[in-house]
Amino acid sequence: MTVPRSHPRYLSLMTRDKLVEGFLKGLAAPQGLIAHGRGEAFDYLLGEETCPEAREAIAAAAYRLLTAQSPVVSVNGNVATLCPEEISQLCNLLSCPAEVNLFHRSEERVRLIAAELRKSGCERVTGEHPDSMIPGLDHSRALASGDGMMGADVALVPLEDGDRCEALKAMGKFVITIDLNPLSRTARKADISIIDNITRALPELREGIALLKGLGEEGLKEAEEAFEDYDNERVLAQLLDRMTRKYLSNPTQD
């Protein structure tokens, strides 16, 4: 079926088709399709746009990733399906690895996702041969690599499982997530929670990092001050208020 660009749900329908294609290619798990549908419901409450609270979180995340000693970006099947090029560009900009990490893990899916990232231009891909275990987890997402997550000080973990987010925090890592559900365990436990659709958030995050890299010392100082003022609990509370006040209180909102 061809979806006309005039369709009011064009972007949403194209994203769904992309995920189905990713599933058929072996990148996304069927459970990932269900997870996307849950997230999409929250996107409706955001008006399917990047809100000011998300932009504040993106700015703080850009500064923290740029100033990290050893950042890493975690990639699961949905992430690899929806935005492999953006992930690759972000990792190359930061000179950091993309680490494949899956709950419904198979060696074939890991291989396919790693290949998709390399095809998209990612210069450093890890996670194919994990050599470590994240303490406190007893499932496949505990698998990690010494040259990736285990050695990282800052981890970007989009579309993350809450228990691994908690485990990474317990290891002392600074955790940044992208999650459409502001009530999820991941959003509540992460240091910075970008409540936005990953297809919108990643380009803005990459552009923010590129902008910071071009600033002088004074510009970075201003970014540092903004980062120091960032409060994740405050931002989440403001965002929930936006959802309930602007959309749930207006039943005629399309």
C-alpha positions in Angstrom: 0.0 0.0 0.0 1.3 3.5 -0.9 0.5 6.1 1.8 -0.1 9.6 0.3 1.8 12.4 1.8 -1.5 14.2 2.3 -2.6 11.6 4.9 -2.7 13.2 8.4 -1.0 10.2 9.8 1.7 9.9 7.1 4.8 10.0 9.2 3.3 7.6 11.8 2.2 5.1 9.1 5.6 5.3 7.4 7.3 4.6 10.7 5.1 1.6 11.3 6.0 0.3 7.8 9.7 0.8 8.5 9.4 -1.2 11.6 7.6 -4.0 9.8 10.3 -4.0 7.2 12.9 -4.1 10.0 11.2 -7.1 11.5 11.1 -8.9 8.1 14.8 -8.2 7.7 15.5 -9.7 11.1 16.5 -6.5 12.8 13.5 -5.8 15.0 11.8 -8.4 17.3 8.0 -8.8 17.1 7.9 -7.6 20.7 9.5 -4.4 19.5 6.6 -3.6 17.3 4.3 -3.8 20.4 6.7 -1.5 22.3 6.6 1.0 19.5 2.8 1.1 19.6 2.8 1.9 23.3 5.3 4.7 22.7 3.3 6.1 19.9 0.3 6.6 22.2 2.4 8.9 24.3 3.5 10.7 21.2 -0.1 11.7 20.5 -0.1 13.4 23.9 2.9 15.4 22.9 1.1 16.6 19.8 3.7 14.6 17.8 6.2 17.4 18.1 9.4 18.1 20.1 8.3 20.1 23.1 10.4 22.7 25.0 11.1 20.3 27.8 12.5 17.8 25.4 14.7 20.5 23.8 16.0 21.4 27.3 16.9 17.8 27.9 18.5 17.5 24.4 20.7 20.5 25.1 21.9 19.1 28.5 22.5 15.7 26.8 24.5 17.2 24.0 26.8 18.9 26.5 27.2 15.8 28.7 28.0 13.6 25.7 30.5 16.0 24.2 32.4 16.4 27.5 32.3 12.6 28.4 35.6 10.8 28.5 34.3 7.5 27.1 30.7 7.8 25.8 28.8 4.9 24.3 25.5 4.6 22.4 23.4 1.5 23.0 21.5 0.1 20.0 18.6 -2.4 20.0 16.5 -3.6 17.1 14.0 -0.8 16.9 16.8 1.8 17.1 18.7 0.1 14.3 15.5 -0.2 12.2 14.3 3.4 12.6 17.5 5.5 12.6 20.8 3.7 11.8 22.1 6.6 9.8 21.5 9.1 12.6 23.1 6.7 15.2 26.1 6.3 12.9 26.5 10.0 12.4 26.2 10.7 16.1 28.7 8.0 17.1 31.2 9.2 14.4 30.8 12.8 15.7 31.6 11.7 19.2 34.2 9.2 18.1 32.5 6.6 20.2 31.2 3.1 19.7 27.6 1.9 19.0 27.1 -1.2 21.1 24.4 -3.7 20.0 22.4 -4.8 23.1 19.3 -7.0 22.8 16.7 -8.5 25.2 15.4 -11.0 22.7 19.0 -11.8 21.6 20.1 -14.1 18.9 23.6 -14.2 17.3 21.9 -13.7 13.9 20.0 -10.5 15.0 23.2 -9.1 16.6 25.1 -9.8 13.3 22.4 -8.2 11.2 22.2 -5.1 13.4 25.9 -4.7 13.5 26.0 -5.0 9.7 23.2 -2.4 9.3 25.2 0.1 11.4 28.4 -0.5 9.4 26.4 -0.1 6.2 25.1 3.2 7.5 28.7 4.4 8.0 29.3 3.7 11.7 33.0 3.6 12.3 33.0 1.7 15.6 30.5 -1.1 16.3 30.8 -3.4 19.3 28.6 -5.9 21.2 29.0 -8.8 18.7 31.4 -10.6 21.1 30.5 -9.4 24.6 33.2 -10.2 27.2 31.5 -8.9 30.4 28.3 -8.9 32.4 26.4 -6.0 33.9 25.9 -6.8 37.6 22.4 -7.4 38.9 20.8 -8.6 35.6 20.0 -12.2 34.8 19.0 -11.9 31.1 20.7 -11.2 27.8 20.8 -7.4 28.2 23.4 -8.0 30.9 25.9 -8.9 28.2 28.3 -6.0 27.5 31.7 -5.2 26.0 34.8 -3.9 27.6 35.4 -1.6 24.7 31.8 -0.3 24.9 29.4 -0.1 27.8 31.7 -1.5 30.5 34.3 1.2 29.9 31.9 4.1 29.4 31.3 6.9 31.8 28.3 8.3 29.8 25.8 6.0 28.1 23.1 7.0 25.7 20.5 4.3 25.9 17.5 5.0 23.7 14.4 2.8 24.1 15.9 1.2 27.1 14.7 -1.5 29.5 14.2 -0.1 33.0 16.1 -2.7 34.9 19.2 -2.3 32.8 19.0 1.5 33.2 18.9 1.0 37.0 21.9 -1.4 36.8 23.9 1.0 34.7 23.2 3.7 37.3 24.3 1.4 40.1 27.6 1.0 38.2 28.1 4.8 38.5 27.4 5.6 34.9 25.7 8.8 33.7 22.7 7.6 31.8 20.8 9.5 29.0 17.7 8.0 27.5 15.2 8.8 24.7 11.8 7.5 25.7 8.3 8.6 24.8 6.9 7.4 28.1 7.7 9.9 30.9 6.3 7.4 33.5 8.6 4.6 32.6 11.2 3.3 35.0 13.9 4.3 32.5 12.7 7.9 32.3 12.4 8.1 36.1 15.9 6.6 36.8 18.0 8.2 34.0 20.0 11.3 34.6 18.6 13.0 31.5 15.4 11.8 29.9 14.6 13.1 26.5 10.8 12.5 26.1 10.5 12.6 22.4 10.2 10.4 19.4 13.7 9.1 18.6 13.3 10.0 14.9 12.9 13.6 16.0 15.3 13.7 19.0 18.4 12.1 17.4 18.8 14.7 14.6 18.4 17.6 17.1 20.9 15.9 19.5 23.5 15.4 16.7 23.0 19.0 15.6 23.4 20.3 19.2 26.7 18.4 19.6 28.0 19.7 16.3 27.1 23.3 17.4 28.8 22.9 20.7 31.9 21.5 19.1 32.2 24.7 17.0 31.8 27.1 20.0 34.7 28.7 21.8 35.5 28.5 25.5 32.9 31.1 26.4 30.1 29.3 24.5 30.9 26.0 26.2 30.9 27.8 29.6 27.3 28.9 28.9 26.4 25.4 27.9 28.0 24.0 31.1 26.0 26.5 33.2 22.8 25.4 31.5 23.7 21.7 32.1 24.4 22.4 35.8 20.9 23.9 36.1 19.2 20.9 34.5 16.9 19.0 36.8 15.4 15.8 35.3 12.6 15.5 37.9 11.5 19.1 37.2 11.6 18.6 33.4 9.5 15.4 33.7 7.0 17.1 35.9 6.6 20.0 33.5 6.2 17.6 30.6 3.5 15.6 32.4 1.7 18.8 33.1 1.9 19.8 29.5 0.5 16.4 28.4 -2.5 16.6 30.8 -3.2 20.3 30.4 -2.8 20.6 26.7 -4.1 17.3 25.3 -5.9 15.2 27.9 -8.0 18.2 28.9 -8.9 18.8 25.3 -10.9 15.8 23.9 -11.3 17.5 20.5 -7.5 17.5 19.9 -6.8 15.4 16.8 
